[in-house]
Amino acid sequence: MTPQNEASNNYWTIKLADIDPELWFTLLHLARLGTLRKGIHVSTSNLAKELGLSQQTASRRILELEARGYIKRSVGRRGQTIVMTEKGAQQLMAVYAILHNSLSNALKSIILTGEVFTGLGEGAYYVSLEGYRSQIIEKLGFDPYPGTLNLRLTDPPDLYFRELLSHRPGILIKGFSNGRRTYGSVKAFKAKIEGIDAAVLLIERTHYGHDTIEVIAPINLRQALKIRNGDKVSVEVQLI
Ligand SMILES: Cc1cc2nc3c(=O)[nH]c(=O)nc-3n(C[C@H](O)[C@H](O)[C@H](O)COP(=O)(O)O)c2cc1C
């Protein structure tokens, strides 16, 4: 993706058009059975009854969900056990986020809690690039400390809310090119972490999954808050 075709700042999210409604409802039912948390014994005939389908159609859907990587299935003597994958959960969360955004425009901020971990230290390099730094100063109102605080979200409510951010416009830090290579865009949200002004970044080109957020601030947050790897930290994220 080049900076030229970055008109939409939502391209790293799942859109409604990417969702197959029939499979989605099957996933929803599997979630209700508890497959988001652990492997659950699922009877195809019960599933068929719940969804008002023939048994053949229900088992076809299960196979299709497995083929798409939305569920993992193991078949034993007592039937099949199903657990939902992160990819499957993302399908559910995408619709949750769209619905949530449509129903609750009044929501002004959310709290995300995650576990601190150290990455490769690449965040510091990117934040210091003039192409990003000048936009952060202009659009977020502070000169960022060179480094990002990585938070891994583990609890489902935080993961859902993280998904919600994907569907908000946020503050767009545009990608750019320095002649040698291109840099991707970043969607930023103003935030507060223990009273300190900060911003949560959703980075287009990152090796982290949707369970990770990166936080920047004018100061070294690790030092200021005396936080270490494994600590849980909460960030209040402004949605507008
Ligand atoms: C503002 C910003 C812009 C970034 N842009 C890119 C990018 O264009 N390409 C890329 O491969 N990674 C980009 N990254 C992501 C980093 O590669 C990486 O995912 C992340 O910052 C890892 O930081 P850590 O190693 O400190 O955990 C960017 C990171 C930040 C903070």
The ligand as an ORCA input file, in Angstrom:
! r2SCAN-3c Opt
* xyz 0 1
  C       4.349      5.791     14.419
  C       4.719      4.421     13.964
  C       4.754      4.126     12.600
  C       5.094      2.856     12.134
  N       5.172      2.603     10.809
  C       5.631      1.412     10.362
  C       5.818      1.153      8.968
  O       5.563      1.996      8.119
  N       6.312     -0.058      8.604
  C       6.602     -1.030      9.517
  O       7.051     -2.093      9.122
  N       6.395     -0.826     10.844
  C       5.931      0.372     11.267
  N       5.753      0.588     12.603
  C       5.623     -0.519     13.493
  C       6.854     -1.136     14.061
  O       7.451     -1.952     13.106
  C       6.464     -2.079     15.151
  O       5.327     -2.796     14.881
  C       6.290     -1.487     16.470
  O       6.384     -0.136     16.598
  C       7.153     -2.313     17.346
  O       7.683     -1.603     18.371
  P       8.553     -2.399     19.406
  O       9.561     -3.178     18.608
  O       9.143     -1.337     20.232
  O       7.619     -3.291     20.125
  C       5.426      1.848     13.070
  C       5.392      2.135     14.440
  C       5.058      3.400     14.891
  C       5.058      3.676     16.367
*
